[in-house]
């Protein structure tokens, strides 16, 4: 393997054959769904048509995804699943909680598949921008992921005052910074790479302290 091979690809290569086949089927569903949805529109493609294009049964589809929205949002959902894994591995070294969240999300970006994740994430976000049901589904996923992340923090780290509202706000700030980074990344004309998304995330997080202290004065 080359040094550019992602952590996700290296991990997948170690799986038993059956698991690797399942991952390939899942990826085929994601790639085909994003292609069909992009060409014809999300609502114009039926689940039967998607399954026929990949040559799998609906039963196989529902082993991997809960809905059309779920498969269309898979790239960013995979990223946040990796964030939860990275959060489990972050050392308790006294970093601020927001810095810990930031580092875990940057690590998650690095773990994404180097051979296509950025292109899939870009297609997914552009599709979501014109598909209201995807945004609604994404909000529900974000809520579940936030609860899971806060449960990891509560279990692993000793925070002053037990964390409470501060933990929630730190995570909310990370999510807000990520969305600003993601929006800029999606709309830029080129350089849609994992590294550039991570760079944008770092830059957005660096603006958080200033955002908390900026003063709103009346115009002269």
N, C-alpha and C positions, 0 to 999 in steps of 0.2 A: 504493500500500500504506500501511496505517496504521502508526504507530510501534509498535503492539502485535504486528505480524506477527513471527513467530519467525524466527531465522536459518535454521532448517531449511526453512521455507516459502519464504523469499526465495531460497535456493539451489535449491529444487525448481523454482521458477518460471523459472529460467534454463536448465533442462535442455531438450534436444530433445524433440519431441512423443513419440517412441517411449519415451524414458526416463520421461517424465511418466506415460504410460499404464501402464508397468510399476510405478511407484510407487503409482498408484491401485489397481491390482490387488492389490498386496501389502497396502495399507492395508485394502482390502475384505476380504481374507482374515483379517487381524487382528481387525477390528471384528466380523465375522460369527462368527469362532471364539469370541471372548470373550462375545458375546451368547448363542450356543448352549450353550457350556460352562457359563455362569452359570445358564441356565435349566434345563438338563437334567443337568448334571454332566459332567465331563471324559470319563469312561469311557463314558458313554452315547451320545456323538456319534461316529460313524465318520468316517473321512477322506473316504469317498465322499459322505456327507451334507453335510459341510462344502463340498466342491468343487461339489456340485450347487446348494447354496444361493447360492454366488457365481457359478455358471455358468462354471466353469473346469475344465480337465482336471487329473487328478492329476499329469500331467507338468508343467503350469504351477505347481502347488503346490510340487513338488520343485525347481523353479527358484528358488523363494523361501525355502523352509524345508526342514529335514531331517526334521521329525517334528511331530506334534501338540503336543508339549511346546515345541518351538521356536517355533511360531506363538503359543502361549499366553504365552510369556515375552518376546515381541518388544518390548514397551515398555521393560522394564529392559535388555534386550540392546541396544536402540538407544541407550539412555542411556550404557552403557559403551563402545559403539563411538564415540560422540561424545567421551567422556572421552579415549580414545586419540588422537583427532584434536586435541583441545585440548592434550594433553600434548606433541604434536609442535610446537605453536605457542607454548608458554610460554617467555618469555625467560629466559636464564640470568643472573639478576640477583642471585644470592646469597641468595635466600629459602631457608629450611629446606626439606628435601625434603617433609616432611609438609604444609607450607604450600603448596608447589607442587602437590602432589596435591589438596589441598583446593580450591585455586583452579581447577584444571582440571575437577574434578567439578562445582563450582558453575557454571562456564562451560558445561559439557555440559548441565546442567539447563536453563539459559537457552536453549540451542539446540533444545530439544525443541519439537515442534509446539504452538503456543499454543492451537490449536483442537481440543483433545481428548486430548492426550497424558496429562494428569493423570488424566482419567477412565479411560483405558485402563490406565494403570499401576496405579490403584487396583483395578480389576476383576481384573487379572492377579495382583496380590499376594494378594487375597482368595481367588482360585481356588487359588493355590499353597498357601495355608494348609490346604486340605483335599484336596490332591492330591499324595501322596508322590512320584510319578514326576516331577512338575515340580520339586520341591526337589532331587531327585537330578540331574536335567538341569541345574539352575541351578548346582549345585556344580561340575560339569564345565566349564560355561561360565566360571564365576568363575576356575577354575584356568587356563584358556587365556588369559583376559583379563589375569590377573596376570602371566603369563609375557610377554605382549606388552608390557605397561606397563613391566616391568623391563628389557626389551630396548631400549625407547625411552630410558629413563633411562641405561642403560649406553652407548648410542650418542651421546646428546646432551650429557651433563653430565659434568664432571670432579669426582668425589666423593672426599673423603678416604678413603684406603684402598680405593678402587675401589667403595665402596658395600657390596657383599656382603650380610651378614646385616642390616645397618642399613637398606638399601634395602627388603629384604623386610619387615622389621618396620614400617617407615614405611607401606608399602602395606597391610599387614595391619591396622594401626591405622585407616587411612582407611576400609577396607572395614567394619571393626567399627563405626566411628562412623556410617557410612552406614546400616548395618542398624538401629542404634538409632534414627536419625532416621526411617528408612522405617517401622519398626514404630509409632512414635508418630504419624507422619503418617497411616498407614492406619487406626489405631484411633480417631483423634480424630473427633468427630461432624460436623465441617464444616471449611471452609477447605482443601479438598484442591486446592491450587494449586501450581504450580511454585515460586512465590516462597516459600510456606510450607515446602515441602520443603527449599529452599536454606537458609532460616532455621534450620530444625531441624538441618541438617547443620553449619552454622557453630557452632551451640550445642553440638552433640555433640563436635566437634573441639576446641572451647575447653576441654572437660573432660578432654582427654587428658593434659596435664601433671599435673593433680591425681590422675588415676587411677594414674599411675606412682609417686607419692610418698605416697599415702594409707597410713596405718599401721593395721595390724590388731591392736588391743589387746584383751585379755580384758575381758569385761564385769565390772563391779563386783558 
